[in-house]
Amino acid sequence: MIKKVKDLIANKYFKFGFAALVYLLWIIWMKSLWLLPGIVIIYDLYVSRKVNWTFWKKRDGKKKSAVVEWVDAIIFAVVAATLIRMFFIEAYTIPTSSMEKSLLIGDYLFVSKVSYGPKMPNTPLSFPFVHHTLPFCKETKSFVEWIKRPYKRLAGLGDIKRNDVVVFNFPEGDTVILQYQDVSYHSMVRDYGRDYLWKNFKIITRPVDKQENYIKRCVAIPGDSILVKHDQLFINGAKQETIGKVQYSYFVQTNGTPINPMHFESLKVSKVDQNYNSASSIYRLPLTDEAAEKIKGYNNVISVVKIENTNSAMMVNAIFPHNPKFPWTEDNFGPLVVPKKGGTVSLNIDNLPIYQRIIDVYENNDLSVKDGAIYINGKPETTYTFKMDYYFMMGDNRHNSADGRFWGFVPEDHIVGKAVFVWLSLDKEKGFPGNIRWSRMFRTIH
């Protein structure tokens, strides 16, 4: 029986049938019928063997040289890893504290592409395993734009749900200052003006799939209403359900003596977040609600006060939609309705700042304002119907997160995937092996 099974598996027609079935399922998933002629190649590979598709190998029965074996292995590894990274799962590293304490700096995690459906690359011709810049370079692009493809997403296991931790392409990352790539070009324009930046720095553009990757929590899905009032997030009029480990910044006043470093370790407050003014004996610390209650009980702590920004006049250039008609801060923001595909809104000069980037950039229309009237693609309009779904993302570290409160909505074509689990976590403030956070290894992300 076992011999019959082995003979069946070794049969060239069985191999062809299995490979052809997998290939057909892949074509159906891709919705690309033009790939059907590939069946002929698969048939020749397994059955007819008329063409030497691996031309670098000899077909005279001689043993492959070590060089050929290495080339063969490298080609297979690169192709396999590229397909896995493109269609199924990709590694990601947490570089900033915007999601603490849910995710920590130094967490290495896997992002599932199939959860929401893998997004096909807009620029398919690129150097493998890098994002937008060649290794050991600061300016050289890792991709070419000879071929540009429109947005296309394959079928996935589900849709984005509220409170999912999502990786996405930074919406304001379409234009980049090469000398300051970690700063939003558009925020710099609001502060210094476009002419100044173009005169003094090198400016480049990036397609959607090559824009910087961000990770945040999706707090609102298409059609939701969002409001932040005195730090508290409300979705559709209800308080956001408790999920993750949300933290805020606090002023902690002591009696003149510093807090014991052992306490900070138990509170999981990193050294870089321990901002202490010795003259006033005041700390500025990011704390969860539980940590704030705990620190109140320390003998040398006099007061613990949550920080709230109410100075909207100072935040006009920073807070979305960057217009004085919307006097919002990161602690008092909205109400704002997240755009939904097929949904229609009334347009006027007052609310245009909210939708301007959506209409002009994300959905590629020619938008202009003349004599108080709004023109879209040369026609006067008083309404607009959205072509894509949008999402609102926020970091769990509410006072140290560059998120939707600063740059607005995330279009569906910017979504990369869902963060699923942490496979390694390293504390950069400690040496090996003490830097390994064993308790976070293989932890699923909620």
C-alpha positions as MATLAB code, in Angstrom:
seq = 'MIKKVKDLIANKYFKFGFAALVYLLWIIWMKSLWLLPGIVIIYDLYVSRKVNWTFWKKRDGKKKSAVVEWVDAIIFAVVAATLIRMFFIEAYTIPTSSMEKSLLIGDYLFVSKVSYGPKMPNTPLSFPFVHHTLPFCKETKSFVEWIKRPYKRLAGLGDIKRNDVVVFNFPEGDTVILQYQDVSYHSMVRDYGRDYLWKNFKIITRPVDKQENYIKRCVAIPGDSILVKHDQLFINGAKQETIGKVQYSYFVQTNGTPINPMHFESLKVSKVDQNYNSASSIYRLPLTDEAAEKIKGYNNVISVVKIENTNSAMMVNAIFPHNPKFPWTEDNFGPLVVPKKGGTVSLNIDNLPIYQRIIDVYENNDLSVKDGAIYINGKPETTYTFKMDYYFMMGDNRHNSADGRFWGFVPEDHIVGKAVFVWLSLDKEKGFPGNIRWSRMFRTIH';
ca = [
       0.000    0.000    0.000;
       2.777    2.396    0.972;
       4.641    1.543   -2.246;
       1.542    2.331   -4.312;
       1.199    5.727   -2.612;
       4.884    6.477   -3.230;
       4.547    5.445   -6.878;
       1.484    7.665   -7.236;
       3.273   10.678   -5.739;
       6.273   10.046   -7.995;
       4.083    9.806  -11.106;
       4.648   12.736  -13.452;
       0.949   13.102  -14.228;
       0.083   13.236  -10.530;
       2.732   15.900   -9.999;
       1.387   17.867  -12.952;
      -2.214   17.559  -11.733;
      -1.339   18.706   -8.221;
       0.791   21.643   -9.444;
      -1.861   22.645  -11.985;
      -4.601   22.581   -9.317;
      -2.583   24.801   -6.981;
      -1.802   27.132   -9.874;
      -5.490   27.340  -10.909;
      -6.536   28.158   -7.338;
      -3.879   30.876   -7.274;
      -5.220   32.314  -10.577;
      -8.768   32.359   -9.167;
      -7.501   34.117   -6.028;
      -5.564   36.618   -8.121;
      -8.520   37.095  -10.527;
      -5.986   37.133  -13.360;
      -7.141   34.829  -16.153;
      -4.289   36.015  -18.369;
      -2.051   33.720  -16.310;
      -3.837   30.593  -17.635;
      -1.175   29.903  -20.340;
       1.160   29.106  -17.458;
      -0.531   25.671  -17.363;
       1.393   24.869  -20.562;
       4.691   25.623  -18.806;
       3.707   23.444  -15.831;
       2.809   20.603  -18.231;
       6.202   20.863  -19.898;
       8.007   20.989  -16.562;
       6.438   17.752  -15.313;
       5.373   15.800  -18.416;
       6.678   16.703  -21.875;
      10.055   18.221  -20.823;
      10.659   19.857  -24.221;
      12.107   23.119  -22.886;
      14.993   23.494  -20.453;
      13.426   26.032  -18.075;
      16.433   25.772  -15.758;
      18.932   26.617  -18.450;
      21.782   27.104  -15.978;
      21.702   23.395  -15.165;
      23.126   20.626  -17.310;
      20.738   17.953  -18.563;
      23.266   15.237  -19.402;
      22.837   13.452  -16.103;
      26.009   14.784  -14.544;
      26.030   15.897  -10.965;
      25.416   19.607  -10.439;
      28.417   21.672   -9.438;
      28.491   23.403   -6.061;
      27.998   26.798   -7.751;
      24.907   25.603   -9.618;
      23.493   24.103   -6.415;
      24.009   27.385   -4.577;
      22.435   29.397   -7.413;
      19.508   26.977   -7.511;
      19.003   27.227   -3.732;
      19.293   31.016   -3.669;
      16.813   31.485   -6.518;
      14.311   29.165   -4.840;
      14.745   30.870   -1.442;
      14.343   34.382   -2.878;
      11.249   33.470   -4.897;
       9.639   31.548   -2.036;
      10.378   34.228    0.572;
       9.162   36.994   -1.761;
       5.851   35.205   -2.389;
       5.359   34.500    1.321;
       6.145   38.118    2.188;
       3.863   39.463   -0.543;
       0.845   37.211   -0.085;
       0.874   35.703    3.407;
       2.985   37.089    6.250;
       5.683   39.710    6.805;
       7.963   40.559    9.713;
       7.736   43.980   11.348;
       9.595   45.728   14.175;
       8.143   48.228   16.645;
      10.421   51.301   16.321;
       8.582   53.845   18.518;
       6.553   53.972   21.723;
       3.255   54.998   20.090;
       1.594   51.649   20.944;
       2.984   51.176   24.455;
       2.132   49.426   26.666;
       0.254   47.116   24.284;
       3.340   46.831   22.057;
       6.835   47.763   23.217;
       9.860   49.191   21.449;
      11.893   46.179   20.432;
       8.935   43.880   19.763;
       9.372   41.794   16.619;
       6.066   40.685   15.214;
       4.437   39.045   12.234;
       1.856   40.855   10.126;
      -0.777   38.752    8.376;
      -1.461   39.800    4.781;
      -4.306   37.287    4.338;
      -6.366   38.653    7.255;
      -7.668   41.529    5.109;
      -6.425   40.239    1.759;
      -2.930   40.854    0.359;
      -2.467   44.102   -1.526;
      -0.791   43.743   -4.899;
       2.303   45.963   -5.246;
       1.912   49.246   -7.124;
       5.584   49.014   -8.092;
       6.345   45.320   -8.755;
       9.916   45.950   -9.943;
      11.913   46.340   -6.736;
      14.902   44.970   -4.820;
      13.775   41.972   -2.701;
      13.342   42.077    1.087;
      13.669   45.863    1.479;
      10.983   48.506    1.601;
      11.809   51.757   -0.170;
      15.592   52.252    0.090;
      18.486   50.027   -0.957;
      20.558   48.440    1.857;
      23.378   50.605    3.250;
      21.958   53.636    1.403;
      20.024   56.630    2.649;
      18.777   58.025   -0.628;
      18.864   55.356   -3.368;
      15.396   53.980   -4.136;
      14.957   50.214   -3.995;
      12.310   50.291   -6.726;
      11.723   51.599  -10.223;
       8.464   52.991  -11.555;
       8.724   51.745  -15.126;
       5.664   49.616  -14.369;
       2.905   51.094  -12.223;
      -0.155   49.110  -11.249;
      -3.460   50.432   -9.888;
      -4.742   49.432   -6.462;
      -5.849   45.815   -6.252;
      -6.532   43.694   -3.165;
      -7.087   39.949   -3.188;
      -9.767   38.221   -1.136;
      -8.905   37.918    2.542;
     -10.166   36.079    5.610;
     -12.200   39.053    6.828;
     -12.547   42.808    7.164;
     -10.890   45.269    9.500;
     -12.716   45.377   12.814;
     -12.689   48.015   15.505;
      -9.684   47.720   17.797;
      -7.638   45.571   15.388;
      -3.925   46.417   15.468;
      -3.177   47.315   11.858;
      -0.036   47.987    9.817;
      -0.521   50.513    7.018;
       1.361   52.832    4.692;
       1.718   56.290    6.239;
      -0.933   58.486    4.518;
       1.300   61.580    4.516;
       4.299   59.596    3.259;
       3.707   60.325   -0.426;
       6.257   63.151   -0.275;
       9.468   62.914    1.750;
      12.311   65.228    2.796;
      15.380   63.043    2.287;
      17.362   64.792    5.022;
      14.478   64.339    7.535;
      12.683   61.175    6.513;
      11.204   60.591    9.970;
       9.319   63.924    9.854;
       6.118   64.426    7.847;
       6.795   66.619    4.816;
       3.256   67.994    4.970;
       3.604   69.035    8.618;
       6.849   70.806    7.690;
       5.037   72.606    4.855;
       2.419   73.815    7.321;
       5.154   75.147    9.624;
       7.729   76.514    7.144;
       6.050   76.790    3.750;
       6.542   74.768    0.583;
       8.942   77.203   -1.113;
      11.374   77.140    1.814;
      11.506   73.334    1.877;
      11.979   72.914   -1.871;
      14.708   75.551   -1.858;
      16.711   74.119    1.038;
      16.134   70.349    0.965;
      15.907   67.431   -1.444;
      12.293   66.353   -1.868;
      11.181   63.024   -3.356;
       7.851   61.257   -3.877;
       6.915   57.654   -3.134;
       4.096   55.438   -4.444;
       1.589   54.120   -1.902;
       3.205   50.704   -1.417;
       6.612   52.277   -0.725;
       5.427   54.787    1.858;
       6.650   54.251    5.409;
       4.919   51.517    7.433;
       3.022   52.580   10.557;
       1.267   50.460   13.181;
      -1.733   51.703   15.189;
      -5.043   50.495   16.532;
      -8.066   50.920   14.266;
     -10.510   52.684   16.562;
     -13.145   53.539   13.942;
     -14.272   51.823   10.734;
     -16.135   53.352    7.744;
     -19.314   55.147    8.797;
     -18.327   55.471   12.475;
     -18.443   58.742   14.372;
     -15.384   59.532   16.465;
     -15.034   61.988   19.353;
     -12.249   62.546   21.884;
     -13.435   64.487   24.939;
     -11.119   65.154   27.890;
      -8.848   62.298   26.764;
     -11.737   59.817   26.563;
     -12.446   58.264   23.161;
     -16.071   57.868   22.085;
     -17.136   55.784   19.067;
     -20.704   56.304   17.839;
     -21.482   58.073   21.116;
     -20.244   55.262   23.369;
     -16.978   55.046   25.298;
     -14.365   52.905   23.598;
     -14.352   49.432   25.105;
     -11.342   48.636   27.265;
      -8.818   46.866   25.077;
      -5.037   46.855   24.999;
      -3.096   48.891   27.544;
      -3.873   52.535   26.872;
      -1.637   55.047   28.620;
      -1.553   58.827   29.001;
       1.049   61.346   30.138;
       0.976   62.528   33.765;
       2.719   65.173   35.849;
       4.000   63.463   39.000;
       5.051   65.835   41.818;
       7.410   64.488   44.495;
       8.542   65.943   47.819;
      11.968   66.739   46.357;
      13.384   63.226   46.294;
      13.475   61.180   43.092;
      11.445   58.025   42.617;
      13.330   54.785   43.176;
      14.438   53.324   39.781;
      13.145   49.917   40.943;
       9.645   51.392   40.988;
       9.974   52.463   37.372;
      11.025   48.955   36.425;
       7.967   47.477   38.140;
       5.767   50.066   36.391;
       7.495   49.225   33.072;
       8.418   52.875   32.461;
      11.559   52.932   30.304;
      14.464   55.258   31.028;
      13.831   57.311   27.910;
      10.312   58.096   29.214;
      11.481   59.230   32.679;
      11.469   62.992   32.132;
      12.426   64.623   35.427;
      12.805   68.287   36.294;
      14.968   68.353   39.410;
      14.326   72.063   39.997;
      10.571   71.543   40.419;
      10.710   67.854   41.439;
       8.173   67.027   38.732;
       8.205   64.000   36.449;
       6.398   63.765   33.129;
       5.585   60.069   32.743;
       3.473   57.918   30.414;
       1.288   55.714   32.628;
      -1.617   53.320   32.325;
      -4.558   53.921   34.673;
      -3.329   51.083   36.904;
       0.218   52.486   37.045;
      -1.113   55.979   37.862;
      -3.067   54.601   40.819;
      -0.050   52.645   42.011;
       2.341   55.599   41.851;
      -0.041   57.693   43.956;
       0.726   55.381   46.877;
       4.475   56.058   46.910;
       5.628   57.865   50.069;
       7.456   60.681   48.265;
       4.711   61.378   45.691;
       2.602   64.459   46.434;
       0.309   64.582   43.385;
      -0.424   62.757   40.119;
      -2.211   64.831   37.451;
      -3.210   63.636   33.991;
      -2.123   66.063   31.268;
      -4.793   67.542   28.994;
      -4.043   69.859   26.071;
      -6.704   72.565   25.772;
      -4.653   75.090   23.775;
      -6.283   74.651   20.364;
      -4.830   77.913   19.037;
      -1.323   76.460   19.295;
      -2.364   73.196   17.611;
      -3.937   74.456   14.381;
      -1.013   73.411   12.173;
      -0.552   70.097   13.963;
      -4.073   68.730   14.448;
      -6.215   67.470   11.568;
      -7.749   69.070    9.513;
      -5.231   71.883   10.119;
      -7.731   74.709    9.905;
      -8.754   77.317   12.525;
     -12.419   76.477   11.882;
     -11.749   73.237   13.756;
     -10.293   74.219   17.166;
      -9.280   70.703   18.188;
      -6.405   69.197   20.165;
      -5.265   65.600   20.641;
      -7.281   65.492   23.897;
     -10.441   67.160   22.566;
     -11.009   66.099   18.979;
     -14.084   65.837   16.756;
     -16.835   64.842   16.318;
     -15.835   63.415   12.958;
     -17.498   60.806   10.717;
     -15.200   58.302    8.988;
     -15.916   58.235    5.208;
     -17.459   55.080    3.741;
     -17.253   53.790    0.173;
     -20.361   54.868   -1.717;
     -21.299   57.361    0.985;
     -22.085   60.925   -0.085;
     -21.387   64.114    1.878;
     -22.389   67.706    1.301;
     -19.429   69.895    0.372;
     -18.921   73.506    1.313;
     -16.031   75.819    2.066;
     -16.360   75.169    5.803;
     -16.026   71.360    5.742;
     -13.742   71.096    2.694;
     -10.559   70.890    4.848;
     -11.780   67.533    6.194;
     -12.213   65.991    2.738;
      -9.712   67.938    0.656;
      -6.882   65.391    0.768;
      -9.294   62.499    0.185;
     -10.720   64.081   -2.967;
      -7.488   65.506   -4.328;
      -4.815   62.942   -3.372;
      -6.241   59.609   -2.258;
      -8.964   59.472   -4.932;
      -6.977   61.333   -7.592;
      -9.324   64.156   -8.576;
      -8.528   67.662   -9.751;
      -9.828   69.832   -6.891;
      -9.903   73.627   -6.911;
     -11.777   76.507   -5.303;
     -12.804   79.563   -7.328;
     -14.894   82.467   -6.097;
     -16.165   80.465   -3.141;
     -17.254   77.519   -5.299;
     -15.734   74.013   -5.204;
     -14.710   72.466   -8.527;
     -13.927   68.759   -8.955;
     -12.467   67.780  -12.319;
     -13.565   71.131  -13.733;
     -17.211   70.884  -12.602;
     -18.821   72.804   -9.708;
     -19.866   70.389   -6.966;
     -21.830   70.621   -3.728;
     -21.581   66.908   -2.853;
     -18.987   64.161   -3.096;
     -19.312   60.346   -3.178;
     -16.361   58.401   -1.778;
     -14.670   55.757   -3.936;
     -12.924   53.960   -1.058;
     -13.449   53.008    2.562;
     -11.463   54.876    5.205;
     -10.328   54.085    8.732;
      -9.278   56.055   11.792;
      -6.151   54.893   13.596;
      -4.861   55.849   17.046;
      -1.926   54.738   19.169;
      -2.482   53.267   22.641;
       0.130   55.704   23.971;
      -2.325   58.561   23.563;
       0.035   61.448   24.343;
       2.950   60.146   22.327;
       1.446   58.926   19.077;
       1.474   60.548   15.636;
      -1.867   59.152   14.521;
      -5.141   60.090   12.830;
      -5.608   63.085   15.120;
      -2.625   64.635   13.347;
      -3.026   63.464    9.723;
      -6.595   62.235    9.322;
      -7.961   59.104    7.712;
      -6.249   55.969    6.364;
      -7.540   54.933    2.896;
      -8.204   51.244    2.270;
      -5.466   51.095   -0.382;
      -2.915   51.963    2.340;
      -3.783   48.954    4.516;
      -0.926   46.404    4.691;
      -2.143   43.781    7.153;
      -3.070   42.753   10.678;
      -0.510   42.396   13.458;
      -1.007   38.865   14.800;
       1.725   37.886   17.264;
       5.074   38.855   18.774;
       7.787   36.265   18.050;
      10.673   38.075   19.759;
      11.026   41.045   22.102;
      14.292   42.757   23.042;
      14.746   45.463   25.660;
      17.245   47.923   24.162;
      18.096   49.267   27.620;
      19.586   45.966   28.748;
      22.410   43.701   27.601;
      22.198   40.109   26.422;
      20.662   37.825   27.683;
      18.800   40.056   30.126;
      17.395   42.046   27.211;
      15.184   39.171   26.080;
      11.595   39.655   27.257;
      10.717   35.975   27.572;
       7.164   36.703   28.752;
       6.343   38.395   25.441;
       7.636   35.613   23.189;
       4.945   34.207   20.860;
       2.276   36.371   22.454;
      -0.778   37.073   20.315;
      -1.687   40.731   19.780;
      -5.037   42.003   21.042;
];
